[in-house]
Amino acid sequence: MARETAPKSESAQKDDGPIVVWLRNDLRLDDNPALALAAETDRPVIPLVVLDEESDGIRPLGGAHKWWLHHSLEAFAHSLRGKGSELTLRRGKSANEVVDVVKQTGATALFFNRRYDEASRAIDDEVEAQLGEDVSVERFTANLLHDPEAVETTSGGYYKVYTPFWRKISEPGPRDPMDAPNGLKQPSNFPKSDELADWNLLPTKPDWSGGFDAMWTPGEKAAQKRFKTFCDDLLEDYHNGRERPFADETSRMSPHLRWGEISPYRLWHTARTYADRRKTIPDEAIKTFLQELVWRDFNYHLLFHFGALAEKNFNDRFDGFSWRSSKSELKAWQKGATGYPIVDAGMRQLWETGWMHNRVRMIVGSFLTRDLLIDWREGERWFWDTLVDGDIASNTAQWQWIGGAGADAQPFFRIFNPITQSQRFDKGGDYIRRFVPELKDMPDKHIHAPWEAGDDVLEKAGVKLGETYPKPMVDHGKARERALSAYDEVKG
């Protein structure tokens, strides 16, 4: 597969009218083709963000999404002012608001970066159709390393297994990133804009975002700063560090990528540059990081070609699977009150910080779909509402993967044991103690399964099972047998 070249604008030089740059999940200056190519024309540029909660098929943002979006827009607007521009905010149907801004400003071009879910693509097409032939519309590849429609199997289909997908697009690698524009030419008048505060994106009564503030700083500059720290201090051992939930050793780029505050091209080439300059970075470390970027592309590849990943089983055998329905058990899982410390630590980390370590995401996902036998869609919906990095492709594809119903999925008969997973990846119990403080005085030997400890151990640690910490809601061995029995009915 040939390496992509930098995007170019085909029609931008035809006149000198303003260009509206419609921004969505690409709230950055660096390596933003729509913005950079508009700036290169030396025509007036009008950056526009539309909060669309009304168009058909658009999935409403979750609470954690809204918190991040508010702060990300604040940071992006500040960056634009530094380039001599202003951010226009509109709320409503995209087809109405984008067309209105184009007409208000006399713009003769609309630039935007591609989106890949079915509903968003339909909206983009509708906007272009409404603008007609008098306004040139240009779309660019900005947020994936490769467009899904450009990656085909040898038979002309799409990939359903990750490894051959990785081989296909990993060499010679993606295009080089584009620099941020030096400045943005102002129009004679900026269009009317909403006030960000009027969007009411931040939580109130109660404000549950204190843990978010402590962990995250949304925005492009914060993303760049974090990634530099990662490359300087953590990339060298990434292949090992990414498996340790008790340590801050992942890149933590997922929310910044979700909102487009940093470009996957920039991440790819920066990491490769570090690896080339520092001979101490093992091949396994850099390969593991690059594979994570391509895994994200793979999820979008599935979303683009399959469509309804959030609702429909990729593997239709699971259409007849006997999922259980239990509001009380689902609630206990959501609250981190299952009685399995590693599961509860993960769910509480999610609620407190809007994020969960990837290894623990797999553990809690397996617990919901295997131990409790609750539909993966329930977990996906909860994560969508509570994750700051809740992504329309990655969140849905990952829940299908862990639920056994997805492409290249974790086989349903491979059921994570929450005790052995905890012992392996949080041996000293540091992660559990951080998020399940009622177990902080349990000895290492028993913190992974406190119900197996003797009464004297529990008393010394100040733990009363069923009172200060719940008893296990299911017996893992019996739950495993129940799950395998349900799978036997559909495995074919």
Secondary structure, 3 states (H helix, E strand, C coil): CCCCCCCCCCCHHHCCCCEEEEECCCCCCCCCHHHHHHHHCCCCEEEEEEECCCCCCCCCCCHHHHHHHHHHHHHHHHHHHHCCCCCEEEECCHHHHHHHHHHHHCCCEEEEECCCCHHHHHHHHHHHHHHCCCCEEEEECCCCCCCHHHCCCCCCCCCCCHHHHHHHHHCCCCCCCCCCCCCCCCCCCCCCCCCHHHHCCCCCCCCCCHHHHHHCCCCHHHHHHHHHHHHHHCHHHHHHHCCCCCCCCCCCCHHHHHCCCCCHHHHHHHHHHHHHHCCCCCHHHHHHHHHHHHHHHHHHHHHHHHCCCCCCCCCHHHHHCCCECCHHHHHHHHHCCCCCHHHHHHHHHHHHHCCCCHHHHHHHHHHHHHHCCECHHHHHHHHHHHCCCCCCCHHHHHHHHHHCCCCCCCCCCCCCCHHHHHHHHCCCCHHHHHHCHHHCCCCHHHHCCHHHCCHHHHHHHCCCECCCECCCCCCHHHHHHHHHHHHHCCCC
